[in-house]
Amino acid sequence: MGSIYLWDTSLMSNLVSIDFEYHSAKNIHPTLVCANIRHKHNSINYWLHNSKDRNDWLALKSQIISHANAGDTFIAWNVVAEARCFIALGLNPLDYKWIDPYLEYRCLVNHNHNYMYGKQLKKGRKKFTVAPKPKWQRKTESDENKADASKPEYNYGAGVYKTLGIVIDNDFKDATRDLIISAPESFTKDQADQIMEYCASDTVHLVPAFMEMLKEYRRLLGNRYFNIKELKEEMFTRANYAVRTAIMEHKGYPIDVEKTRNFSDQVGNIIWNCQNDIVNQFEGIHEEPIFRAKVKKRPFELSWNQKFTKELVANWCKENNYKNWTLTDGKDLSLSLKAFSKAISYRHTYPEGNFIAQMQRYLKLKQGLNGFTGAGENGKSKGKKNFWDSVGTDGRVRPYMNIYGAQSSRSQPSATSFIPLKAAWQRSLIFPDKGRSMCGIDWSSQEYLVSALLAGDEVMILAYESGDVYLAFAKDCKIVPKSATKETHGKERDNMKPVILGQQYDLTKYGLSNQLTESQGKLVTPDEAEIWITRHKKLYKKLWAYKDKVQRDYRIHKFLKLPDGFYFWGDNDNFRSVGNVPTQGFSACIMRKAVELAQDAGLQVLYTLHDALYIEFDTVKENHHVRILAECMDKAFRYYFPNSIKDRATCRMEADIWGPDYGDNPQKSFIEYEANGKIMSMEVKQQRVYVDPRSKKDYDRFSKYFVEEQYDTLEF
């Protein structure tokens, strides 16, 4: 049987392949160079770059509208990019139906070894990859490197090779892409012909590759679960979110360019000061310094005394009876951030004089500053991509959002251009213009409530409704009296955080031991940590029964499916990883629905971050926009739950608002909004510059670098 039987004939005949070539994607409108539309056996090129008579522009728009009126569906590899090109043409991409084989390929690769491994095209070369060792068996950096090397690529060439076995000319592709990016004022006729040939080649294999993906869906789901009508709607849903992401990228998020530039110029000095501070902390304690001074020159980075640092690691392992330190390929002790974090992970505070903590502080600082270096005059990149490559001439950042990038379907933007994923204190660089404000609303303990509702665990639901899940657990375990409050028993409450958060995702007694040791400031053994796990299981019986059912269903059906249709296939043997998907994935579905509702309500959505959604608006309309956003997020939260529990599906929210029209001192107020027929009140914090309270100390420490050069200071 042919592959057409997998899809209704009308849709297959109405698939219209489309591809644009462009440059300057960091600006509000990418500069369009050309486009190709392929329908059945008919292929048409349109030259758009510096077209004086604009005839091709008009012809292209007319062709697009004509296909839409005929009920056709556009198919493009990475719809986010093509939808931004629609916006540049003056078209609303939401007015059109889309299919995105790139997102379908990502979905099919998600723990499906048939697509994840085997024959792959990586950097234009044929490779054959195999599944790496499970995470818990990786003991050396080589194991980690092999795991990274086995990951597939998701570009058009990789997808075409995997599905069709066709190798696209990579040299021609690279040369043409470089030509387009060079962005000359005009192209010669030969160059234009080369670019249009390249553009047309990117539509040739779209439909055939997509057909092969449909076969793979059929193979994975089998006759019992394969429903073509349902799958089609799920594909439309995924592509629709790509379009909505294009709208967010088109807007970009605002930064204080002057402060960010000052900060970026002083990255080397920031690192140097951190190193000096660490040297001073351990002066007199150890015979040698962890960092040694070399030649004093910018960016001032000192030489890492790796030999001595490894001795300190060895001593720490011996003193703490730690035998699982990651090794290098040469069987030496690794000094990577992964290695230090695996031993004990420090997040927000780094105790002075604590060797492991200070190494993480230094390595995380360097990691957080990645992307701010490497920019030359006017912010142009020197080699490796940096933050400024995503900053437009309007002072707004347009990052690659990498939607559906995580196994749970969460977006995974690159931290290089996405400040919200960098150190929390750096978020203060996100700053709107005069008369404009930003607002971020986040759900409070969202994943806790999601898992409680999915499991039908009444004890957990009541704990959430009490207003403090950590304190509720302490009370139920009789650690504190029923009358306890955050003020009277704050320490005991905070000690429960690692237990609640860790057991949400099946943290082992060893991992929980590390987290409890960090939070309590004293050694908590794995056996002591296991007592807390046992208490958690005894108290939240339905949650753990639900977790067991998830694992059982996954083994039987060989996939997990999220409510909006994204799949997690059956080749993952890490039960913790499997257990994370239903709650994180459900929450990701909620977020995508919230973006849809907010955009349809007329809000200017800029980006999402974990369980928070951010918008920008005119300051004078603050109450209106914040209230509408809260109502959209509330509707989204309860959207996928069955009617029988929608009334219990009310997740608390809180908001942060900032911009130049507010005062320097944070102010708190409340905004009322409607939630499921009830009036709810949400706390709102307003301030001029957004500073996360947990990062206030770091902000005070680093904000001096936002203003002027600090090369002469020796203090950290």
Legacy VTK file of the C-alpha trace (Angstrom):
# vtk DataFile Version 3.0
C-alpha trace
ASCII
DATASET POLYDATA
POINTS 716 float
0.000 0.000 0.000
1.197 3.508 -0.718
1.681 6.200 1.877
-1.286 8.326 0.725
-3.682 6.106 2.695
-2.271 7.619 5.858
-3.684 11.046 5.115
-6.882 12.188 3.489
-6.298 12.828 -0.200
-7.692 16.349 -0.137
-5.143 17.568 2.386
-2.218 15.916 0.642
-3.141 17.550 -2.644
-3.561 20.861 -0.873
-0.147 20.967 0.802
1.799 23.992 -0.451
5.539 23.984 0.280
7.021 27.392 1.008
10.483 28.665 1.896
12.040 32.125 2.285
15.644 33.257 2.280
16.420 36.305 4.394
18.998 37.994 6.612
18.977 40.391 9.591
16.488 38.292 11.560
17.428 40.256 14.694
15.447 43.259 13.439
11.692 43.694 13.648
11.385 42.548 10.031
13.936 40.179 8.505
15.286 41.434 5.194
13.642 39.186 2.612
15.826 38.000 -0.264
13.648 35.509 -2.139
10.891 32.929 -1.751
9.792 29.699 -3.393
6.320 28.185 -3.510
5.886 24.595 -4.674
2.448 23.062 -5.208
2.242 19.578 -6.678
4.699 19.766 -9.609
4.607 23.536 -10.006
7.508 25.586 -8.512
7.693 29.396 -8.614
10.563 31.631 -7.434
10.097 35.217 -6.256
13.000 37.683 -5.998
12.355 40.098 -3.123
15.690 41.738 -2.311
15.778 45.445 -3.181
13.080 44.849 -5.766
12.390 48.361 -7.052
9.079 47.673 -8.783
7.937 45.288 -6.003
6.132 43.165 -8.605
7.395 39.923 -7.078
6.249 41.084 -3.643
2.721 41.649 -4.939
2.733 38.435 -6.948
3.891 36.411 -3.940
1.242 37.891 -1.648
-1.401 37.250 -4.305
-0.252 33.645 -4.658
-0.326 33.081 -0.887
-3.817 34.542 -0.564
-5.010 32.521 -3.545
-3.827 29.258 -1.981
-5.439 30.191 1.323
-8.760 30.922 -0.390
-8.568 27.500 -2.031
-8.281 25.894 1.422
-4.632 24.946 1.011
-2.257 24.304 3.914
1.277 25.709 3.919
4.059 23.318 4.837
7.469 24.675 5.883
10.486 23.439 7.790
10.518 25.641 10.919
7.295 27.589 10.577
8.521 30.173 13.117
10.917 31.579 10.521
8.468 31.468 7.607
5.695 33.035 9.676
7.999 35.961 10.501
8.503 36.384 6.766
4.721 36.495 6.322
4.645 39.347 8.841
7.381 41.126 6.853
5.135 40.814 3.771
2.306 42.461 5.694
0.362 39.223 6.170
-1.007 37.840 9.434
0.343 34.265 9.645
-2.523 33.306 11.968
-4.883 33.661 8.996
-3.352 30.575 7.361
-3.184 26.842 8.053
0.269 25.393 8.629
2.080 22.073 8.979
5.647 22.071 10.351
7.656 18.903 9.520
10.450 20.258 11.736
8.189 20.020 14.806
6.885 16.635 13.673
10.470 15.437 13.341
11.250 16.704 16.861
8.211 14.867 18.152
9.160 11.631 16.370
12.751 11.795 17.639
11.617 12.178 21.259
12.922 8.886 22.763
12.209 6.925 19.608
15.527 5.180 18.954
14.566 4.484 15.347
14.839 8.237 14.704
17.183 9.268 17.529
20.036 7.014 16.459
21.259 5.017 13.494
21.951 6.825 10.238
22.225 10.579 10.796
23.481 13.604 8.928
25.572 15.716 11.300
27.259 18.886 10.077
26.618 17.729 6.559
28.347 14.362 6.983
26.901 10.870 7.234
27.179 9.349 10.694
25.921 6.228 12.398
25.116 6.762 16.067
24.145 4.455 18.896
22.354 5.060 22.180
24.775 6.331 24.871
25.145 4.985 28.369
22.329 5.953 30.756
23.121 9.054 32.820
23.699 7.092 36.012
26.371 4.982 34.291
28.393 7.904 32.914
31.541 8.197 34.973
33.873 10.192 32.728
33.798 13.336 30.618
34.233 11.048 27.619
30.907 9.395 28.467
29.243 12.822 28.516
30.917 13.851 25.267
29.800 10.639 23.553
26.249 11.236 24.768
26.328 14.768 23.323
27.813 13.506 20.049
25.018 10.947 19.674
22.279 13.577 19.717
20.608 14.076 16.340
20.391 17.373 14.504
17.018 18.841 13.580
17.791 20.920 10.502
16.211 20.330 7.102
19.183 18.347 5.767
19.231 16.028 8.790
15.477 15.422 8.531
15.585 14.726 4.807
18.474 12.299 5.180
16.822 10.424 8.037
13.455 10.103 6.303
14.433 9.819 2.641
18.119 8.859 2.676
18.928 11.878 0.477
22.075 13.904 1.187
21.762 17.597 0.425
24.884 19.305 -0.954
26.235 20.821 2.244
29.037 22.817 0.630
26.585 24.503 -1.736
24.203 25.101 1.161
26.883 26.651 3.397
28.300 28.828 0.633
24.862 30.150 -0.309
23.861 30.754 3.296
27.085 32.703 3.877
26.359 34.726 0.754
22.887 35.631 2.027
24.125 36.504 5.512
26.831 38.757 4.063
23.923 41.059 3.194
25.377 43.101 0.314
23.442 46.107 -0.935
22.660 44.117 -4.085
23.403 40.703 -5.559
24.750 39.960 -9.016
22.560 37.975 -11.421
24.682 34.852 -10.885
24.405 35.253 -7.117
20.642 35.768 -7.368
20.311 32.618 -9.500
22.382 30.677 -6.958
20.218 31.880 -4.060
16.951 31.088 -5.849
18.223 27.611 -6.748
19.094 27.079 -3.090
15.698 28.352 -1.955
13.839 26.090 -4.394
15.849 23.076 -3.233
14.494 23.568 0.300
10.925 22.895 -0.837
11.604 19.838 -3.009
11.652 17.257 -0.221
9.201 18.783 2.275
6.129 16.748 1.326
7.965 13.430 0.683
9.800 13.735 4.032
6.527 14.553 5.750
4.913 11.467 4.193
7.655 9.287 5.659
7.049 10.857 9.062
3.396 9.873 8.795
4.493 6.286 8.221
6.617 6.479 11.362
3.653 7.762 13.391
1.657 4.815 12.079
4.412 2.360 13.002
4.788 3.766 16.523
1.078 4.028 17.318
-0.103 0.864 15.591
-3.687 0.196 14.536
-5.002 0.586 18.061
-3.913 4.189 18.650
-3.396 5.640 15.184
-6.167 8.169 14.449
-5.424 10.251 11.387
-8.029 12.944 12.048
-6.808 13.401 15.609
-3.164 13.474 14.501
-3.948 16.084 11.859
-5.484 18.414 14.446
-2.512 17.897 16.751
-0.166 18.855 13.914
-2.186 22.001 13.233
-1.964 22.830 16.943
1.834 22.476 16.970
2.250 24.599 13.848
-0.143 27.204 15.250
2.083 27.599 18.299
5.041 28.069 15.954
3.138 30.963 14.359
2.390 32.445 17.771
6.070 32.134 18.654
6.915 34.012 15.442
4.679 36.837 16.653
6.567 36.897 19.974
9.931 36.895 18.193
8.708 39.673 15.896
8.003 41.857 18.933
11.222 40.963 20.760
11.881 41.976 24.345
13.364 45.377 25.322
16.674 45.938 27.088
18.527 48.938 28.455
21.102 48.966 25.672
23.536 51.359 27.379
23.622 49.411 30.641
23.903 46.109 28.816
26.760 47.401 26.675
28.638 48.716 29.730
28.162 45.383 31.440
29.176 43.398 28.353
32.386 45.414 27.984
33.475 44.507 31.521
32.910 40.764 31.576
36.627 40.051 31.922
36.927 42.323 34.928
33.932 40.709 36.615
35.548 37.279 36.295
38.881 38.637 37.536
37.281 40.129 40.642
35.504 36.852 41.395
38.778 34.950 41.134
40.530 37.413 43.444
37.770 37.136 45.989
38.079 33.349 46.027
41.862 33.592 46.381
41.400 35.924 49.368
38.880 33.575 50.990
41.363 30.726 51.080
44.511 32.742 51.744
46.362 31.206 54.682
44.121 28.124 54.671
45.923 26.382 51.823
49.540 26.533 50.776
48.784 27.581 47.191
46.110 29.818 45.638
43.325 28.347 43.489
44.038 31.028 40.869
47.462 32.434 40.027
48.244 35.864 38.619
49.688 35.898 35.140
50.202 38.976 32.997
47.945 41.863 34.007
46.019 42.573 30.865
42.396 42.737 29.922
40.182 40.848 30.385
42.234 40.176 33.533
41.331 36.486 33.796
43.851 34.711 35.996
45.376 31.318 35.382
43.530 28.470 37.094
45.885 26.443 39.276
44.262 23.221 38.136
46.792 20.849 39.690
46.269 22.322 43.148
42.495 22.519 42.671
42.389 18.821 41.838
44.257 18.124 45.089
41.544 20.024 46.966
38.871 17.979 45.172
40.652 14.757 46.123
40.864 15.882 49.765
37.165 16.802 49.790
36.188 13.405 48.346
38.284 11.666 50.998
36.876 13.733 53.867
33.282 13.202 52.698
33.706 9.573 51.610
32.568 10.585 48.117
33.479 8.027 45.451
31.523 9.139 42.374
33.439 12.207 41.198
33.383 12.540 37.390
36.683 11.701 35.715
38.335 13.068 32.595
39.283 10.823 29.678
42.704 10.498 31.298
41.053 9.223 34.503
41.881 12.480 36.260
39.414 14.422 38.432
37.152 16.638 36.354
36.908 20.347 37.167
33.722 20.889 35.152
30.616 22.552 36.564
28.745 19.269 36.063
31.256 17.482 38.262
31.018 19.994 41.128
27.209 20.216 40.900
26.880 16.443 40.889
28.666 16.297 44.242
26.560 19.025 45.934
24.482 21.539 44.025
24.416 25.151 45.271
21.815 27.413 43.689
21.340 30.837 45.212
23.862 31.100 48.032
27.524 30.110 48.072
28.929 29.947 51.618
32.296 31.656 51.997
35.196 29.324 52.712
33.251 26.381 51.260
35.475 25.068 48.473
32.762 23.193 46.523
30.382 26.151 46.782
32.961 28.692 45.637
33.973 26.581 42.634
30.340 26.400 41.568
29.990 30.131 42.085
32.968 30.798 39.799
31.964 28.281 37.104
28.319 29.409 37.107
29.423 33.027 36.858
31.513 32.206 33.787
28.637 30.219 32.319
26.194 33.062 32.984
28.490 35.519 31.231
28.750 33.381 28.122
27.373 35.233 25.155
28.306 38.695 26.406
31.838 38.246 25.122
33.074 37.969 21.556
31.338 41.062 20.186
33.412 43.578 18.332
32.669 47.134 17.282
28.957 47.833 16.847
28.170 44.497 18.461
29.232 42.433 15.462
30.238 38.895 16.258
33.799 37.715 16.071
33.312 34.034 15.381
31.063 32.333 17.938
27.494 33.596 18.169
26.989 36.062 21.020
24.185 37.955 22.704
24.490 41.010 20.468
23.808 38.938 17.363
20.156 38.875 18.484
19.788 42.582 19.358
18.013 44.618 16.695
18.628 48.222 15.750
15.543 49.082 17.821
17.226 47.823 21.017
15.011 44.744 21.267
16.231 41.172 21.548
14.809 38.494 19.261
15.997 35.140 20.602
15.508 31.711 19.120
12.857 30.210 21.408
13.427 26.529 20.488
9.804 25.515 21.012
9.128 21.865 21.907
12.858 21.608 22.594
12.581 19.583 25.811
11.400 15.975 26.063
8.397 17.278 28.008
7.664 19.700 25.103
8.747 22.805 27.009
10.507 25.537 25.072
14.291 25.565 25.520
15.675 28.911 24.337
19.405 29.339 24.051
20.709 31.246 27.076
23.124 33.062 24.751
20.402 35.478 23.661
17.732 34.857 26.285
18.512 36.907 29.397
15.679 35.356 31.485
17.629 32.068 31.457
20.834 33.691 32.681
21.618 34.581 36.299
18.553 36.111 37.962
20.253 39.477 38.607
20.819 39.942 34.856
17.057 40.158 34.304
17.301 43.742 35.535
18.717 44.567 32.079
15.287 43.897 30.537
13.738 47.353 30.501
10.956 48.993 28.419
10.819 52.538 27.044
9.269 55.526 28.796
5.503 55.191 28.926
5.721 51.411 28.595
5.743 48.695 31.243
6.342 44.981 31.474
4.459 42.433 33.515
5.260 38.843 34.316
2.649 36.617 35.949
3.651 33.228 37.257
1.642 30.379 38.651
2.403 29.554 42.274
3.529 25.916 42.808
1.946 25.109 39.448
3.468 21.679 38.926
2.597 20.631 42.488
-1.088 21.368 41.862
-1.018 19.811 38.393
0.358 16.528 39.765
-2.123 16.603 42.673
-5.050 17.054 40.286
-3.830 14.441 37.811
-3.369 11.970 40.676
-6.627 12.930 42.394
-4.704 13.199 45.663
-7.042 15.035 48.022
-4.367 15.415 50.715
-2.135 17.255 48.239
-4.992 19.373 46.928
-5.912 20.435 50.466
-2.248 21.188 51.156
-2.205 23.477 48.103
-5.460 25.151 49.097
-3.984 25.842 52.541
-1.702 28.375 50.860
1.646 26.818 51.820
2.450 23.288 50.640
5.740 23.118 52.568
4.181 24.096 55.867
1.243 21.748 55.224
3.651 18.823 54.788
5.459 19.723 58.004
2.136 19.842 59.850
0.889 16.556 58.396
4.192 14.914 59.378
3.794 16.420 62.880
7.096 18.276 62.579
5.344 21.496 63.574
2.042 22.133 65.382
-1.162 22.743 63.433
-1.023 26.386 64.531
2.426 26.906 62.962
2.965 29.738 60.500
5.791 30.750 58.172
6.792 33.364 60.746
6.811 31.024 63.755
8.353 27.966 62.091
10.094 29.325 59.016
13.189 27.153 59.355
11.228 23.915 59.685
9.084 24.947 56.717
12.090 25.719 54.518
13.636 22.363 55.401
10.647 20.701 53.728
11.258 22.379 50.357
13.836 19.871 49.075
11.544 17.008 50.100
8.450 18.367 48.355
10.254 19.597 45.248
12.539 16.583 45.006
9.845 13.938 45.382
7.787 15.694 42.757
10.364 14.190 40.370
11.433 11.017 42.199
14.694 12.367 43.573
16.747 9.509 45.026
17.870 9.403 48.632
21.361 10.408 47.473
20.150 13.461 45.587
17.823 14.425 48.432
20.680 13.983 50.883
22.720 16.569 48.951
19.870 19.053 48.786
18.959 18.698 52.461
22.623 19.084 53.390
22.812 22.323 51.420
19.538 23.769 52.733
20.142 22.839 56.381
23.847 23.631 56.480
24.660 20.280 58.063
25.242 16.773 56.791
22.082 14.785 56.089
22.913 11.186 55.204
21.153 9.224 52.449
19.555 6.990 55.091
18.161 10.056 56.866
16.916 11.401 53.528
15.181 8.095 52.835
13.090 8.575 55.978
11.630 11.720 54.411
10.907 9.881 51.165
9.044 7.202 53.124
6.993 9.861 54.937
6.153 11.516 51.624
4.965 8.222 50.134
2.870 7.426 53.181
1.180 10.830 53.194
0.568 11.209 49.458
-0.500 7.672 48.610
-2.576 8.568 45.557
0.258 10.569 44.053
2.578 7.584 44.277
-0.121 5.248 42.947
-0.486 7.634 39.996
3.284 7.636 39.469
3.245 3.828 39.377
0.418 3.900 36.829
2.373 6.287 34.595
5.347 3.930 34.592
3.117 0.908 33.969
1.226 2.574 31.112
4.490 3.692 29.550
5.860 0.152 29.537
2.631 -1.263 28.100
1.735 1.350 25.466
5.299 2.438 24.612
4.430 6.142 24.665
3.041 8.953 26.776
0.824 11.549 25.149
0.290 15.104 26.373
-3.177 16.681 26.240
-2.374 18.822 23.199
-0.893 15.891 21.299
2.899 15.857 21.797
4.390 12.381 22.214
7.104 10.927 24.424
8.004 7.570 22.889
8.862 4.306 24.598
12.650 3.992 24.397
13.575 5.778 27.636
14.741 3.408 30.368
15.206 6.156 32.981
12.109 5.911 35.177
12.751 9.334 36.731
12.891 10.919 33.316
9.647 9.183 32.341
7.989 10.275 35.571
8.805 13.927 34.921
6.960 14.093 31.629
3.244 14.025 32.571
3.423 16.958 34.997
6.006 19.084 33.176
4.408 18.317 29.831
0.897 19.097 31.084
2.198 22.404 32.410
3.829 23.141 29.035
0.466 22.547 27.334
-1.120 24.997 29.773
1.507 27.616 28.913
0.978 27.258 25.169
-2.769 27.630 25.667
-2.147 30.729 27.799
-0.092 32.315 24.993
-2.914 31.592 22.550
-5.602 33.086 24.788
-3.497 36.136 25.667
-2.639 36.924 22.045
-6.240 36.451 20.968
-7.241 38.875 23.748
-5.008 41.503 22.126
-2.085 41.356 24.570
1.513 41.854 23.419
3.120 38.642 24.639
6.924 38.780 24.654
8.075 35.424 26.006
7.431 32.552 28.383
9.730 31.364 31.163
9.020 28.065 32.918
5.681 28.796 34.621
5.516 32.544 33.867
4.208 34.611 30.968
5.449 38.135 30.132
3.717 40.981 28.321
4.415 44.646 27.502
1.826 47.438 27.512
1.208 51.165 27.851
1.655 52.046 31.517
-1.637 53.960 31.680
-3.476 50.732 30.838
-1.765 48.676 33.523
-4.810 47.372 35.413
-6.629 46.361 32.235
-3.758 44.421 30.680
-2.675 42.698 33.896
-6.255 41.664 34.677
-6.786 40.273 31.162
-3.515 38.332 31.337
-4.482 36.834 34.712
-7.869 35.747 33.362
-6.290 34.186 30.260
-3.788 32.282 32.387
-6.527 31.074 34.731
-8.600 29.785 31.800
-5.537 28.102 30.337
-4.704 26.373 33.610
-8.066 24.628 33.892
-8.493 24.105 30.112
-7.207 20.511 29.858
-8.620 19.162 33.126
-11.877 17.169 32.958
-15.050 18.982 33.950
-15.297 16.936 37.133
-12.277 18.694 38.674
-12.225 22.085 36.903
-13.628 23.756 40.024
-10.623 22.577 42.040
-8.200 23.620 39.274
-7.549 27.138 40.500
-3.863 27.935 40.626
-2.729 30.983 42.551
-0.782 33.625 40.669
1.389 36.603 41.449
2.635 39.412 39.259
5.708 41.594 38.833
5.437 44.894 36.977
8.346 47.145 36.119
9.307 50.058 33.917
10.611 53.648 33.931
7.310 55.064 35.208
7.578 53.374 38.617
9.596 54.251 41.701
12.847 52.639 42.775
11.329 51.159 45.944
9.104 48.122 45.307
5.416 48.701 46.005
2.766 46.044 46.531
-0.882 46.192 45.543
-3.669 43.814 44.518
-5.585 43.364 41.286
-8.895 41.537 41.077
-9.731 39.233 38.193
-12.423 36.716 37.353
-11.568 33.026 37.711
-14.181 30.410 36.856
-17.024 32.699 37.826
-15.370 33.881 41.043
-13.511 37.082 41.855
-9.899 36.402 42.816
-7.254 38.768 44.134
-3.657 38.656 42.952
-0.668 40.321 44.608
1.223 42.658 42.307
4.712 44.015 42.956
5.702 47.211 41.122
9.207 48.618 40.796
11.299 50.586 38.351
13.863 47.857 37.688
12.985 44.196 38.004
15.077 42.578 40.737
14.260 39.088 41.938
14.427 39.181 45.772
16.598 36.049 45.755
19.155 37.834 43.586
19.151 41.192 45.417
22.609 40.601 46.890
24.031 39.724 43.473
22.282 42.695 41.882
23.834 45.063 44.429
27.208 43.468 43.740
27.107 43.597 39.944
24.949 46.610 39.093
27.974 48.921 39.329
29.115 47.387 36.053
25.964 48.716 34.353
27.128 52.305 34.700
30.814 52.732 33.971
34.075 50.839 33.694
35.369 49.388 36.957
38.768 48.115 35.832
40.706 49.526 38.776
38.657 48.020 41.588
39.959 44.939 43.351
36.849 44.235 45.382
34.272 41.700 44.313
LINES 1 717
716 0 1 2 3 4 5 6 7 8 9 10 11 12 13 14 15 16 17 18 19 20 21 22 23 24 25 26 27 28 29 30 31 32 33 34 35 36 37 38 39 40 41 42 43 44 45 46 47 48 49 50 51 52 53 54 55 56 57 58 59 60 61 62 63 64 65 66 67 68 69 70 71 72 73 74 75 76 77 78 79 80 81 82 83 84 85 86 87 88 89 90 91 92 93 94 95 96 97 98 99 100 101 102 103 104 105 106 107 108 109 110 111 112 113 114 115 116 117 118 119 120 121 122 123 124 125 126 127 128 129 130 131 132 133 134 135 136 137 138 139 140 141 142 143 144 145 146 147 148 149 150 151 152 153 154 155 156 157 158 159 160 161 162 163 164 165 166 167 168 169 170 171 172 173 174 175 176 177 178 179 180 181 182 183 184 185 186 187 188 189 190 191 192 193 194 195 196 197 198 199 200 201 202 203 204 205 206 207 208 209 210 211 212 213 214 215 216 217 218 219 220 221 222 223 224 225 226 227 228 229 230 231 232 233 234 235 236 237 238 239 240 241 242 243 244 245 246 247 248 249 250 251 252 253 254 255 256 257 258 259 260 261 262 263 264 265 266 267 268 269 270 271 272 273 274 275 276 277 278 279 280 281 282 283 284 285 286 287 288 289 290 291 292 293 294 295 296 297 298 299 300 301 302 303 304 305 306 307 308 309 310 311 312 313 314 315 316 317 318 319 320 321 322 323 324 325 326 327 328 329 330 331 332 333 334 335 336 337 338 339 340 341 342 343 344 345 346 347 348 349 350 351 352 353 354 355 356 357 358 359 360 361 362 363 364 365 366 367 368 369 370 371 372 373 374 375 376 377 378 379 380 381 382 383 384 385 386 387 388 389 390 391 392 393 394 395 396 397 398 399 400 401 402 403 404 405 406 407 408 409 410 411 412 413 414 415 416 417 418 419 420 421 422 423 424 425 426 427 428 429 430 431 432 433 434 435 436 437 438 439 440 441 442 443 444 445 446 447 448 449 450 451 452 453 454 455 456 457 458 459 460 461 462 463 464 465 466 467 468 469 470 471 472 473 474 475 476 477 478 479 480 481 482 483 484 485 486 487 488 489 490 491 492 493 494 495 496 497 498 499 500 501 502 503 504 505 506 507 508 509 510 511 512 513 514 515 516 517 518 519 520 521 522 523 524 525 526 527 528 529 530 531 532 533 534 535 536 537 538 539 540 541 542 543 544 545 546 547 548 549 550 551 552 553 554 555 556 557 558 559 560 561 562 563 564 565 566 567 568 569 570 571 572 573 574 575 576 577 578 579 580 581 582 583 584 585 586 587 588 589 590 591 592 593 594 595 596 597 598 599 600 601 602 603 604 605 606 607 608 609 610 611 612 613 614 615 616 617 618 619 620 621 622 623 624 625 626 627 628 629 630 631 632 633 634 635 636 637 638 639 640 641 642 643 644 645 646 647 648 649 650 651 652 653 654 655 656 657 658 659 660 661 662 663 664 665 666 667 668 669 670 671 672 673 674 675 676 677 678 679 680 681 682 683 684 685 686 687 688 689 690 691 692 693 694 695 696 697 698 699 700 701 702 703 704 705 706 707 708 709 710 711 712 713 714 715
